[in-house]
Amino acid sequence: MAHAAPTAHRRPTWQSADMAHLSKSAYVRPLLAGLVYGVWAAFIQRQTGPVDAGNVFYGILCGVLFAGIMFALARIGPRLRREFHAAAYGVFTGVAAGYLHSLTNESVLSSTVIGLFVGLGVGLAAFYRYYTRED
C-alpha cells in the first residue's frame, strides 16, 4: 500500500530560530564580494607603484566595509517593501561603483555619472526580480 510523503520539514532541535534561515551562502557571498572589491580598490589605489602595507590595509578596510554593508543589506532587505529593497541595492552598487571609479583620478562628474547608471541598472534589475518573485 502506498503512503503519502510527509509535507512538513522538521528542523533539528539544536538549531535556533535565527540560525535556521541563515545558510552558508549568507556569509560566503558577502565575504567573496568584499574580497574582490577590496583587492580591486587596493589595485586601483596603488597606481602601478609598489605594494606596501598602506595598500594592503586600504584593501582590507574597503573589503570589510563592502562585505559588512552587503551582509546587513541581505539581512534587512527582505523586511523592506520591494521598491525600497531594490532601491537599497541600487544605491549600494551605485555608490560602490562610483567610488571605485573615483579612485582612478577621473573627475567627480564622471564618477557620479558612472555610479548613477550602474545604480540605476542594478536597481531596475533588482526591482524586476523582486516584483516577479513576490509571494
PyMOL commands that set and color helices and strands:
alter all, ss='L'
color gray80, all
select helices_A, chain A and resi 17-20+25-46+53-79+82-102+108-132
alter helices_A, ss='H'
color red, helices_A
deselect
rebuild
show_as cartoon
